Amino acid sequence: MASPKKSPAVAARGIGDMFRKLADSMLEHHGAAVTPDNDGAVHRLDHPDGHRGNKRLWYVLHHDFGVHGDWSTGKRHLMFADGSPDPAMAQKARERAEQAKREREAERARQHALVADMCRQEWPSLAKADPLHPYLVHKCIGPAYLRQQGNRLVVPLSDGERLMNFQFIGPQGTKRFRPGGRVTGCYHSFGEFSLDRPLLIAEGWATAMTLHEATGLPVAAAMNAGNLRSVAESLRARYPSIAIIVCADNDHSTTGNPGVTKGKDAASAVGGICIWPEFAAGDPGSDFNDAVLSGAKVVL
């Protein structure tokens, strides 16, 4: 049976209702103040927190339903004009959400491929890193296999098989990935991975370099705490029997200690163990590079 057509007044009221519902929901769930467009297309926008990539948020708005979500978490929220959708309307909303997800994933894969290709073309032409680069001098470590572009160090990131992205480190330690490139699950490695000795996973490049020099063991630099688990899971899949030790940063002066929290989570996910350096109250140190520079020895 065909659905009765809505009068212009009813349709206009429906658009206004959905406009407010979607705007209120995005403000509630993401803190994003949005003026939605009800054209039925997929719209993307940055998350107010500025983390985990650009254009994380998305929405689709019709006069009778709306859907929005966050690409980085996979969560999405459906809403309907009358609050009780019929099955056909609910299915239409789900299909729109799935279409939006497929389009975003395809675009993200395309961007990852473009950035990876750019990095692979540039890498051979980059000069070797200057051992006297201010960041290396500050960290008291050598350049290893790093390259340099202008005054920035260039750290290559791999997915375990091919170069995927760069991390750029400025003289004062500012760190940036190449926009649009893949980061999740990618890492920079030191030493040869083998089943007869443990594999260490650390956050930053300098910390990983310090651990490799201090222990002689292979190390993977995940580049940030949020990537520890993805890197650990990727390496566990590649090396099912290898012993994994997550060497977390001890963010003891930060509420919730995200370094140790993320480190424990990564270790637990792959059946590994998590260790971290200890610092006295008030000590600004947080990672193993800080610990070694203060005279501590790394004992595993």
Solvent accessible surface area in square Angstrom, and as a share of the most:
residue,aa,sasa,rsa
1,M,242,1.08
2,A,93,0.72
3,S,96,0.62
4,P,122,0.76
5,K,199,0.84
6,K,99,0.42
7,S,52,0.34
8,P,118,0.74
9,A,73,0.56
10,V,57,0.33
11,A,27,0.21
12,A,63,0.49
13,R,143,0.52
14,G,9,0.08
15,I,63,0.32
16,G,21,0.20
17,D,42,0.22
18,M,0,0.00
19,F,73,0.30
20,R,136,0.50
21,K,74,0.31
22,L,0,0.00
23,A,19,0.15
24,D,91,0.47
25,S,14,0.09
26,M,0,0.00
27,L,99,0.49
28,E,139,0.62
29,H,87,0.39
30,H,22,0.10
31,G,45,0.44
32,A,3,0.03
33,A,99,0.77
34,V,24,0.14
35,T,114,0.67
36,P,8,0.05
37,D,66,0.34
38,N,59,0.30
39,D,86,0.44
40,G,5,0.05
41,A,45,0.35
42,V,34,0.20
43,H,48,0.21
44,R,85,0.31
45,L,39,0.19
46,D,74,0.38
47,H,28,0.13
48,P,79,0.50
49,D,67,0.35
50,G,63,0.60
51,H,124,0.55
52,R,170,0.62
53,G,50,0.48
54,N,105,0.54
55,K,89,0.38
56,R,18,0.07
57,L,0,0.00
58,W,8,0.03
59,Y,10,0.04
60,V,0,0.00
61,L,1,0.00
62,H,28,0.12
63,H,67,0.30
64,D,21,0.11
65,F,0,0.00
66,G,0,0.00
67,V,0,0.00
68,H,0,0.00
69,G,0,0.00
70,D,7,0.04
71,W,26,0.09
72,S,28,0.18
73,T,73,0.42
74,G,60,0.58
75,K,140,0.59
76,R,89,0.33
77,H,47,0.21
78,L,68,0.34
79,M,25,0.11
80,F,20,0.08
81,A,27,0.21
82,D,101,0.52
83,G,57,0.54
84,S,80,0.52
85,P,48,0.30
86,D,72,0.37
87,P,113,0.71
88,A,79,0.61
89,M,40,0.18
90,A,15,0.11
91,Q,81,0.36
92,K,92,0.39
93,A,0,0.00
94,R,104,0.38
95,E,94,0.42
96,R,70,0.26
97,A,0,0.00
98,E,61,0.27
99,Q,69,0.30
100,A,0,0.00
101,K,91,0.39
102,R,143,0.52
103,E,69,0.31
104,R,37,0.14
105,E,75,0.33
106,A,65,0.51
107,E,50,0.22
108,R,84,0.31
109,A,59,0.45
110,R,125,0.46
111,Q,58,0.26
112,H,41,0.18
113,A,63,0.48
114,L,89,0.44
115,V,7,0.04
116,A,1,0.01
117,D,68,0.35
118,M,87,0.39
119,C,0,0.00
120,R,64,0.23
121,Q,124,0.55
122,E,46,0.21
123,W,49,0.17
124,P,100,0.63
125,S,94,0.60
126,L,23,0.12
127,A,68,0.52
128,K,171,0.72
129,A,7,0.06
130,D,66,0.34
131,P,81,0.51
132,L,138,0.69
133,H,5,0.02
134,P,70,0.44
135,Y,10,0.04
136,L,1,0.00
137,V,81,0.47
138,H,132,0.59
139,K,32,0.13
140,C,92,0.55
141,I,17,0.09
142,G,28,0.27
143,P,28,0.18
144,A,44,0.34
145,Y,168,0.64
146,L,3,0.01
147,R,52,0.19
148,Q,35,0.15
149,Q,55,0.24
150,G,72,0.69
151,N,91,0.47
152,R,86,0.31
153,L,0,0.00
154,V,0,0.00
155,V,0,0.00
156,P,22,0.14
157,L,0,0.00
158,S,32,0.21
159,D,32,0.16
160,G,29,0.27
161,E,134,0.60
162,R,139,0.51
163,L,33,0.16
164,M,21,0.09
165,N,0,0.00
166,F,0,0.00
167,Q,4,0.02
168,F,10,0.04
169,I,0,0.00
170,G,5,0.05
171,P,38,0.24
172,Q,162,0.72
173,G,21,0.20
174,T,81,0.47
175,K,76,0.32
176,R,157,0.57
177,F,56,0.23
178,R,31,0.11
179,P,110,0.69
180,G,40,0.38
181,G,12,0.11
182,R,73,0.26
183,V,31,0.18
184,T,90,0.53
185,G,4,0.04
186,C,0,0.00
187,Y,10,0.04
188,H,13,0.06
189,S,50,0.32
190,F,7,0.03
191,G,41,0.39
192,E,135,0.61
193,F,36,0.15
194,S,38,0.24
195,L,116,0.58
196,D,126,0.65
197,R,82,0.30
198,P,42,0.26
199,L,0,0.00
200,L,0,0.00
201,I,0,0.00
202,A,0,0.00
203,E,20,0.09
204,G,13,0.12
205,W,1,0.00
206,A,4,0.03
207,T,5,0.03
208,A,0,0.00
209,M,15,0.07
210,T,7,0.04
211,L,0,0.00
212,H,48,0.22
213,E,103,0.46
214,A,55,0.43
215,T,41,0.24
216,G,40,0.39
217,L,30,0.15
218,P,0,0.00
219,V,0,0.00
220,A,0,0.00
221,A,0,0.00
222,A,0,0.00
223,M,12,0.05
224,N,55,0.28
225,A,20,0.15
226,G,56,0.54
227,N,6,0.03
228,L,0,0.00
229,R,106,0.39
230,S,32,0.21
231,V,0,0.00
232,A,0,0.00
233,E,73,0.33
234,S,35,0.23
235,L,0,0.00
236,R,52,0.19
237,A,82,0.64
238,R,98,0.36
239,Y,56,0.21
240,P,100,0.63
241,S,91,0.58
242,I,3,0.01
243,A,58,0.45
244,I,4,0.02
245,I,18,0.09
246,V,0,0.00
247,C,0,0.00
248,A,0,0.00
249,D,17,0.09
250,N,8,0.04
251,D,33,0.17
252,H,60,0.27
253,S,105,0.67
254,T,70,0.41
255,T,138,0.80
256,G,59,0.57
257,N,36,0.19
258,P,53,0.34
259,G,0,0.00
260,V,14,0.08
261,T,77,0.45
262,K,94,0.40
263,G,0,0.00
264,K,105,0.45
265,D,57,0.29
266,A,0,0.00
267,A,4,0.03
268,S,89,0.57
269,A,40,0.31
270,V,11,0.06
271,G,70,0.68
272,G,19,0.19
273,I,103,0.52
274,C,26,0.15
275,I,47,0.24
276,W,79,0.28
277,P,10,0.06
278,E,135,0.61
279,F,33,0.14
280,A,74,0.57
281,A,107,0.83
282,G,78,0.75
283,D,52,0.27
284,P,133,0.84
285,G,7,0.07
286,S,28,0.18
287,D,16,0.09
288,F,14,0.06
289,N,2,0.01
290,D,40,0.21
291,A,7,0.06
292,V,50,0.29
293,L,83,0.41
294,S,86,0.56
295,G,62,0.60
296,A,52,0.40
297,K,181,0.77
298,V,26,0.15
299,V,129,0.74
300,L,94,0.47
